[in-house]
Amino acid sequence: MRYDPPGWADRLDARLLRKWNRTIRCWFRFYGSEPLYKIKDPPRSDSTLASPFFASEPPTDTTGPVVEAKWSPQPLLPITCVGLERAQELCDRGLLGRRTLHAEYAEYRVVCRRDKTGRRRPKRVEVTTELPDYWLCVARHDPLKVREMATEVLGFEPSWMQLYGIEPDQITGTPRARERELERRFAQQVTGVGAGSLDRLPAHLKDVPEQPTGSLNRGRLLCMTFSLNRLGDLIEILLMGAHPWAAAGPAGPRPADFHAVFRVLTGPEFACRRSDPVFIAEGQDAAFNGFKLALANPPGIYMLGFTPQVFRFQDKPLDDDHDWVRFSRGAGKGYRQRLEFGPPDELADVFLDDIIVDDGTEAPRPLTGGFQVLQQLEVGVRLVRWGPTSVAPGQFEYPGDRRDWTPCNASKRCGDVLEMLDGHEQVRVPKS
Amino acid sequence: MGSLQEGIYHNCSNCTGPHFTVLLLRAVDGATAPRIGGLLGRLWSVYQNLKNGVVVDLPGQRVPSGELRVLVGYGRNVFTRPCVGRRAPPELLRYGFASPKAGSKDPVPIMPNSGIRYDEDVFDNPAEADIAVQFTARTQIAVHRPIVETWKCLRDLQQDPVERERAAAEQAPVVPLEMAGFFSGHQRDDRRSWIDFHDGVNNLRREERQAAISIKPNADAGWATGGTYMAFIRIAVNLTAWRALSRTEQEHIVGRDKLTGAPLVRDGQGKGRPAPGCPVSGTSDVLQGGNEPFREQRFPELLPDSHVQRANNHRRQAPEFRASSRIYRQGFEFLEPLDTAPFFRAGLNFVSFQDSPERLHTILTQDRWLGGRNFGGDPKPTRGGSWLLTARAAGMFLVPPVVKDERFPGHSILGY
């Protein structure tokens, strides 16, 4: 089977589609050979992430149902670490918040404008779930196409300098060398390379920073850049879950406890997020019961649900059809990857904070940023599930019954969040 | 870290009886948190005595306690009282219920975008209380007696000359709490609800409950770790509207076969049919042994607009994780008399426990959950324009943990 571009948002020619499919297969191959257990003295040393219960693509003849692994993309870790109100302040803190905390496969940016008095106020929120790997793939093989995509998203045609830091025509060499250079430069300018696989990056991307340095995807929002919001990270966590994780029981194997699974797979931070436990649960449930999974076509992170009715303007709730709710980058409901929410620039006197978040409390609050918008979003990944077949005794993975793990609010990542909070509060209240 | 209060059925030693009341107490004007705490401490002693069969007006006598269990919760209002000892957890403030509005043209949703609205004649929500006390027991008298004993205690205090003198000196109310109301209910041994369908089939398993409902360590209210949040909604059911629907319509709204309780799955045409093989051979009901796999409804082919699908939209996720939005429901049906035909009101005391009120908020308000839906099916009133479900009261309460050396759970909130 051939995967189409995420959300069927773009029309790709056959060559580009092949390249996109190759990118997906490469990540499966790369992570499939990684050891399954991430702890010292694992129960089995020969287990790899590759799983007979997760295919790199579904068989063409499958009629299995499509299931949705879905979650709220509002970042949970900072809420646990510093509380709801401070988490909101930090996540809404521009590029720093995006790069540090938007860890649930959705990133946002707040567009600000000046009002009549000259005060800078939030005007709109832009949210994206677009995978940077897809953009990078297109950019490597078809600069004109990626510029067309960027134009659609931005509303203006970006310069080659903004996209690549150079005119593509000035890049010379063999076709393969040219592609690599295009990829390197686009990664540098627009996508970064993330953190999930830094040690295994191809040589031409070794010197590319984790986060992009160009202005296009820093000051604006083209696709996700958070270090773990990438296709490889998604595939890795899906493969981690898709094993028959079991505990020995008197009547045979039973599903293993989640914390026992997390303990042997990842750090505690993963259990403190919303999305990763969803993937582990979906994979374990399928594998334990002998079902197989694959990414459904087209693979991507999609905005599956949005509840704008809790936002009120001039005492009327907004709804899905309101022209301040603008979805794009996807063919139809359930396949959208981008949301712009808020009044357009033509309404010069109306701002985002004129919208009231009416969540039932006695004092409804103004809408000030993306954190409140994410709360009303549901995002997810579609998976094809087929089978079942029987699970052979040797296929069960036994993570042990140790449930000990670091509480989320004491994890290392929380230390990073607290550090960020410290910096934030120093900015707010300069020390004398 | 403290532990969960009693009255929540999360392990064998915490079995709750089938009878229920919830008492709602409201602070009067001028009441300070320490004064509320003093009175609540006194009431707590009364309730502990009742657990031992000791009634204040029957010295030396013992009455059956009915295995009474008492749980106390705190609404957001109590955190606004003077001299309060703790800051309200932001989640309690953010994910509360809306107030009914007197004079409103349309019935007010209990939460924005919730399809459940306050009844047309509800202008004052008694569950917007400072304190809720849940009583569960094996007998009806055991859950009714604390209501009367509470009244006695408040009345005795009101008439106590020493207290009156002290209150006058402090320019404070003699009795800082008043009863805002109480509601009672009972469980059913047929495990069905008034709409005749099975209810609570897909509730959390006992072993899953504590992990889903205990507040995890957090930065907002670390002192509440090990406690939980209790939601209470008194829901009236419009049986006239319900019975105007055909059995097929009812089954599609609920997502179950009315007789056997088998979950409905989509056939090739998208219509519902009972899950193949349910109930298993030799049984006639989904609750009978052997049908366990059909109770959790992990089928991807469930009817997308049915109540069972929308009430548990993230069904394969581990309940302890917030993304699952799983809650533990401990509901009690009710039937109360009315002065006019049909001379009764039937319904459900919806009681749920969760580690964050965000979970219930998601279920009741989000588009792909029950947001905009009154119960299931289309987001519209049933035939004839009336709503199937309406709320008589709705409240969210922090249920603090039991902490060693605290006089009663949550004493520290009241600034002792």
Interface residues (C-beta under 8 A of the other chain):
Chain A: P65 V66 V67 K70 W71 S72 L76 I79 T80 C81 V82 G83 L84 E85 R86 F258 A271 R274 S275 P277 V278 A281 E282 D285 L304 G305 F306 T307 Q309 V310 R312 P317 D320 D358 D359 G360 T361 E362 Q376 E378 R385 P407 C408 N409 A410
Chain B: P90 E91 L93 R94 Y95 G96 F97 A98 S99 I110 M111 P112 N113 K216 P217 N218 A219 D220 R298 P300 E301 N313 H314 R316 Q317 A318 E320 F321 R322 A323 S324 H361 T362 T365 Q366 D367 R368 G371 G372
